[in-house]
Amino acid sequence: MIEKLLFVTGVIFAIIFVNQLYDLFMTAKCGLNLIDSIKQGRLLDYYDIAYTKELDSGNSSMFFGYNYNIFIALPAAVLMLPFSFFVDDIYYNTFGEFVTLYMKAAVALMVVWSIKLTQKVCESCEMPAEYNRSVKIVYAFSPLMLYISILFGQIDIMYVILMLIALPFYYKGRYRMFSLIMAFSVVMKLIPFMAFIPLILLVNKKIRDIALNSLICISVKLGTLLLFEKGTGYSAIMNLMSDWHGFINKLFADKVGGHSLFIIAFAAICIYCYMKDIDSGDKKNLLYHSMLVIFAVYASFAAFVDWHPQWLIPLVLSFSFLIPMCSKKHEGMLLFSLLEVLMILGGDGKLKTIYMIQNGLLASDYYYDGISISGILTNISPVIPSIIDSLIIVIAAAVICIFVKHNSNSGEYKVERGLPVGRILVLYTLLVGSFWCYTFVG
């Protein structure tokens, strides 16, 4: 009961006191734009309609790019359907704040849904109830996951939900159904494709099977390419998003000797998966190795790519499945807890803005930006962000080593609950620190 109270309190704090009036606000606008295109009978012209609508309103370029993915707009459209009967747009006003709070509450429910779905994965691998409880507790109280989803105000939890729906089919050997569901996850965000490729290579060794499942996984993306991704609006929106985020460009950045460190690491993981002889009938062993592969991919991604925080949820998810099977649970939890804090601070610095507190309801001045925690750290010393990035690489590598060397077959799945649950205090500390930065230091 105490744990549930801590979790609910953390979620309520995140929803009410950190009203990040931007990303979810823009996602809600995307949903209304999609509804508008359906009302006009021009669904296939969604990008042109969204672009023209913002252009006619005289909005700045920041309003254009967030229409970049029709499959992200789809769940937003479902959420915004009740409002669409009396509004066709929202603005930065009291109603806009209410819509943002509404969207954050919806995301919080999606987070709870994702926690529930971890049980389906455990059941598909015939893992005991004790293991499932441990997975849930580690995942639910992750300050990084809660920060990304609720405080930061991101709808990316949707592609994680689809991954969780797909994984039971993977462990049951139904790889085509797994690939098909993953196709909808991939079309929402390209991030899950980084997990899909090594997972398929781990269980499929025939080139024909690998090619077929990969084709199924990208089939929905190819369909949207043919149906939607055309026209002036689409080109303009994608050019904006490429300039701002450039996900593909980031993967090939940070080059050493002309080569991306992440691409090298990813290729090595894929080769390992293809060469690894694993019995897919041994579901516990498959669960462990598949989650280890996912963790290694996203740990390499965090180490070598200039990421945005919302891209790292699979790292938390895979860790939650791994740590109950690890013989060095305490050391792994301590290291990963430190890694989560560093990633929150590092993500805040990479974004160059104060997502933790911007437009918080306790702010004294609606338009006053204050200063971020990362801003204070940079003012103390400009080398601190570089130190944080270096520590992320070292600690991520250390956690991978723990999982590679110390996996346990003892059947002891119980994770001491104090440390996993106590991580939510990191969330409270960041909230208090951010309010202090916003209202006092600024």
Buried (B, 14 or more C-beta within 10 A) or exposed (E): EEBEEBBEEBBEBBBBBBBBBBBBBBBBBBBBBBBBBBEEEEBBBBBBBBBBBBEEEEBEEEBBBBBBBBBBBBBBBEBBEEBBEEEEBBEBEEEBBEBBBBBBBBBBEBBBBBBEBBBBBBEBBEBEEBBBBBBBBBBBBBBBBBBBBBBBBBBBBBBBBBBBBBBBBBBBEBBEBBBBBBBBBBBBBBBBBBBBBBBBBBBBBEEEBBEBBBEBBBBBBEEEEEEBBBBEBBEBBBEBBBEEBEBEEBBEBBEEEEEBBBBBBBEEBBEBBBEBEBEBEEBBBBBBBBBBBBBBBBBBBBBBBEBBBBBBBBBBBBBBBBBBBBBBBEBBBEBBBBBBBBBBBBBBBBBEBBBBBBBBEEBEEEEEBBBBBBBBBBEEEEEBBEEBBEBBBEBBBBBBEBBEEBBBEEEEBEBEBEBBBEBBEBBBEBBEBBBBBBBEBB
